[in-house]
Amino acid sequence: VYDHVSDFSAGVAVVGRAGRFGLMDAQGKVILALAYDGVMPNVHRHYDLRRDGKMGLASGSGKLLLEPTYEFVEQLNNTHVRVKRNGTWGILT
């Protein structure tokens, strides 16, 4: 069914088909739609998202936290994220 399936980490795997990526749980249920150019785990057990050259963020349970509308996203800890959009930097909680 998938062109790409990563190893499971904390019960979640990155899956891909036809160049689009999302997340699947250990029961095989897609918990984040295959709608992204890239999905990468980060050190905070969340996932960095990429779509159309923009960045976003999803939780480890597949909940979309930040739509990929930012030029840059860096999760600083579990409560703060540094972002850049339209050349302006900010911190989100």
N, C-alpha and C positions, 0 to 999 in steps of 0.2 A: 504494500500500500504506500510506503514511503521510500523516497530516494535516500534519505538520511535519517538515522536515529542515533542519538548520542547515548552514552552510558547514563543510567539513572543516578541521580544525586538527590537525596532527601525525597525520593519517591516521584521525581519529575525528570523527564527527558526532553531534549530539544528534538523536534521532528521536522522534516522538510520534504516537500514535494514540488517539483517543477519550479525550483528556485524561490519558493516561499516557505517561511519557517514559522513555527509556533511551539507550543508546549503540550505534552501529553502526560497524564498521571499513570501510576503503576497498573491501573485497571484498563488502560488503553483508551481512556476518554480524553479527547482534546480539551484542554482547559484554557488555552490561549490560541485563538484562531490562526491558521497558517496564512498570515497577512503581512509578513515582514520579510525584508531582504536579509536580515540577520537577527539572531537571538543568541546572546552570549551570557552565561552565568557570571556574576560578579562575586566579590569576596563577602558581600553582605547577604548572600542567599537570595538575591533578587536577580533579575535578568535585564541586561541592556538590550534595547531594541533599536533597529535601524530600518528606516523605510524612506526611499527617495532622497537619500543623503541627509536625512534628519535623524535625531536620536530621541528615544523615550525610555520608559522604565516600566517593568512589570514585577509584581511580587512573586515569591516562590510558589504561591498557590495559583498563579495564572491571572490574578487580578491586574488590570491595566491601571498603573499608577500615574504615568505621564504619557500622553499621546505623543508620538514622534513628530514634534513640531519645533524642536530645539536644535541649534547648531552644535551644541555641546551639552552633555549631561555627565556629571560625576557624583556618585553617591558618596558622601563624606562619612556618614554613619547611618544607623537605622532610622534617624529622624530628620536629617538634613541632606539636601541635594543642591549642588551648585549647577546652575544652568546658564546658557548663553543663547539669546535670541535677538536677531536684528542688531547684532553688535553690542548688546547690553547684557551685563552679567547680573545674576541675582542668586539668592538662596531661597529654596522652598522647604517647607516643613511638611 
